Amino acid sequence: MQRPDFGKHSEPFAGCSGLTSITIPNSVTSIGIYAFEYCSGLTSVTIPNSVTSIGSYAFADCSGLTKTNYTGDIAGWCGINFGNYSANPTAYSHNLYINDVEVKELVIPNSVTSIGNYAFSGCSGLTSITIPNSVTSIGSYAFADCSGLTSVTIPNSVTSIGGEAFWDCSGLTSVVWNAKNCADFSYNSAPFYYDSQITSFTFAVVAAA
């Protein structure tokens, strides 16, 4: 049986400026590259919990987006494989709704071990993040351009942070970065790049039990 893909091959709805809203059916597991590129009239998109991957530039230049709605939960959203920054519609809507409720105070559930690349990029509506000790890695650009964040605490369970994970979080002033030991911590390409407004940065090495 062929896996259901939405726009698997190339840009099936690219440039459809007349589209104002999209509701993707539950049968869809992936959204292809460039699928909705240049859909400038698009204001809302609903993505089902069946979707596990969204290809590069799927929502590129969807400048009219005001709402990204996901019918699953935070754990499911964290696990979606986004091809790049423009694959995630939150880069343009600047918000994420879970079952039509906007996420502002983000609490990552204990079932999550990895926050994927680009997972919350552009979500300027986020005001706080709670990352549990179950999380061991934070992906590249995971919280890029989340301008509403003012502080973040990274638990000592996290041993890997992707490139520019908190890039251009323009409201971020305080960071607490924990580790079991310095050797356990790895990061790529300045996770706090372009965050010159940070005035308090605490690197705490926590002794292993």
C-alpha positions in Angstrom: 0.0 0.0 0.0 1.4 3.4 -1.0 2.0 5.8 1.9 -0.3 8.8 1.6 1.7 11.9 0.9 0.5 15.5 0.3 2.4 17.1 -2.4 5.0 14.4 -2.3 6.7 15.3 -5.6 6.7 19.1 -6.1 4.7 22.2 -5.3 1.1 21.1 -6.1 -0.5 24.3 -4.7 2.5 26.7 -5.0 1.4 30.2 -5.9 -2.3 29.5 -5.3 -2.9 33.0 -3.8 -6.7 32.4 -3.7 -6.4 29.8 -1.0 -7.4 31.3 2.3 -7.5 28.2 4.6 -6.3 24.6 4.4 -7.4 21.6 6.5 -5.3 18.6 5.8 -7.0 15.3 6.2 -6.0 12.6 8.8 -4.9 10.2 6.0 -1.9 12.4 5.2 1.5 11.5 6.8 3.8 13.9 5.0 3.6 17.3 3.2 6.0 17.6 0.3 8.6 20.3 -0.6 7.2 23.6 -1.8 3.7 22.3 -1.4 2.1 25.7 -0.4 4.9 28.1 -1.4 3.8 31.6 -2.3 0.2 31.0 -1.1 0.0 34.6 0.0 -3.7 34.6 0.7 -3.5 31.7 3.1 -4.5 32.8 6.6 -4.9 29.5 8.5 -3.7 25.9 8.2 -4.8 22.9 10.2 -2.3 20.0 10.3 -3.5 16.6 11.6 -1.6 14.4 14.1 -1.0 11.9 11.4 1.6 14.2 9.7 5.2 13.2 10.7 7.2 15.2 8.1 6.9 18.5 6.2 9.3 19.1 3.4 11.6 22.1 2.8 9.9 25.4 1.8 6.4 23.8 2.1 5.0 27.1 3.5 7.7 29.5 2.1 6.5 33.1 1.7 3.0 32.4 3.1 3.1 35.9 4.4 -0.7 36.1 5.2 -0.7 33.2 7.7 -2.1 34.2 11.1 -2.9 30.7 12.6 -1.2 27.3 12.6 -3.4 24.7 14.2 -2.4 21.1 15.1 -4.9 18.4 16.0 -2.4 16.3 18.0 -0.5 17.3 21.2 2.8 18.9 22.1 4.6 15.6 22.0 3.5 14.9 18.5 4.4 18.4 17.3 7.9 18.0 18.8 8.4 14.9 16.7 7.5 16.3 13.3 10.5 16.3 10.9 10.6 19.8 9.4 12.8 20.1 6.3 13.9 23.7 7.1 12.7 27.0 8.6 10.1 27.6 5.9 8.7 24.1 6.2 7.1 25.1 9.5 4.1 27.4 9.1 4.7 28.9 12.5 7.6 30.8 10.9 4.9 32.9 9.2 1.9 32.7 11.6 4.1 33.3 14.6 1.9 31.1 16.7 0.9 27.5 17.4 -2.6 26.3 18.3 -3.2 22.8 19.7 -6.8 21.9 19.0 -7.6 25.6 18.5 -6.1 26.7 21.8 -3.1 29.0 21.4 0.1 27.8 23.1 1.7 30.6 25.1 3.2 28.9 28.2 4.8 25.9 26.6 5.2 22.8 28.8 7.0 20.0 27.1 5.6 16.7 28.4 7.7 14.1 30.1 7.2 11.7 27.2 9.4 13.9 25.0 13.1 13.0 24.7 14.0 15.2 21.7 12.7 18.6 20.5 13.0 18.5 16.8 14.7 20.9 14.4 12.6 24.1 13.7 9.8 22.8 16.1 8.8 26.2 17.4 10.6 28.5 15.1 8.9 31.9 14.7 6.5 31.3 17.6 6.7 34.9 19.0 3.5 34.2 21.0 5.4 31.9 23.4 6.1 33.6 26.7 7.7 30.7 28.6 9.1 27.2 28.1 9.3 24.4 30.6 11.7 21.6 29.5 11.6 18.4 31.5 14.5 16.2 32.5 13.3 13.6 30.0 14.6 15.8 27.1 18.1 14.9 26.0 18.4 17.0 22.8 17.2 20.3 21.4 17.3 20.6 17.6 18.7 23.3 15.4 16.5 26.5 15.3 14.0 24.7 17.6 13.1 28.1 19.2 14.5 30.5 16.7 12.8 33.9 16.5 10.7 33.3 19.6 10.8 36.9 20.5 8.3 36.6 23.4 10.6 34.5 25.5 12.4 36.3 28.3 14.1 33.5 30.1 15.0 29.8 29.5 16.4 27.0 31.7 18.0 24.1 30.1 17.9 21.0 32.3 21.0 18.8 33.0 19.4 15.9 31.0 20.1 17.9 27.8 23.4 16.8 26.3 23.0 18.2 22.8 21.8 21.5 21.5 21.6 22.1 17.7 22.9 25.1 15.8 21.2 28.4 16.6 18.5 26.7 18.6 17.5 30.1 20.2 18.6 32.3 17.3 17.2 35.9 17.5 15.0 35.4 20.5 15.0 39.2 20.9 13.2 39.3 24.3 15.6 36.7 25.9 17.5 38.3 28.8 18.2 35.3 31.1 19.6 31.8 30.4 20.5 29.0 32.9 22.4 26.2 31.2 22.9 23.1 33.3 25.1 20.1 32.6 26.2 16.9 34.4 29.7 17.7 33.3 31.3 19.9 30.7 32.2 16.9 28.5 28.6 15.8 28.3 27.5 19.0 26.6 27.8 19.5 22.9 26.4 22.3 20.8 26.7 23.5 17.2 27.0 26.9 15.7 26.2 29.2 18.6 22.8 28.2 20.1 22.3 31.7 21.3 23.5 33.5 18.2 22.1 37.0 17.7 20.8 37.3 21.3 22.9 40.3 22.3 20.2 41.4 24.8 21.0 38.5 27.2 22.2 40.1 30.5 22.3 37.0 32.7 23.9 33.8 31.6 24.5 31.0 34.2 26.4 27.9 33.2 25.9 25.4 36.1 27.7 22.1 36.2 25.6 19.7 38.2 27.4 16.7 39.8 26.1 13.3 38.5 24.3 11.3 41.1 
